Amino acid sequence: MWSGTVGGPLRLRSGALVDVGSASFSVPGVVVCRYRGDGLLTAHQDFWDLATVLDQAGVPVG
């Protein structure tokens, strides 16, 4: 679970900004990491559902 409070407007894929104030959210997600042979983290990518965050922030989705 990833949770927190939005600190400002969210930018959608369209480029539009959605002001959600200081809305709190809790959304399931996955983090994919890549490590070198010596254990050093070389890359990571986060996957989570923006629609869930927007719904919890009270922004109409759909």
Secondary structure as UniProt FT lines:
FT   STRAND          2..5
FT   STRAND          10..11
FT   TURN            13..14
FT   STRAND          17..18
FT   TURN            21..22
FT   STRAND          24..27
FT   STRAND          29..35
FT   TURN            37..38
FT   STRAND          41..48
FT   HELIX           50..56
FT   TURN            57..58
//
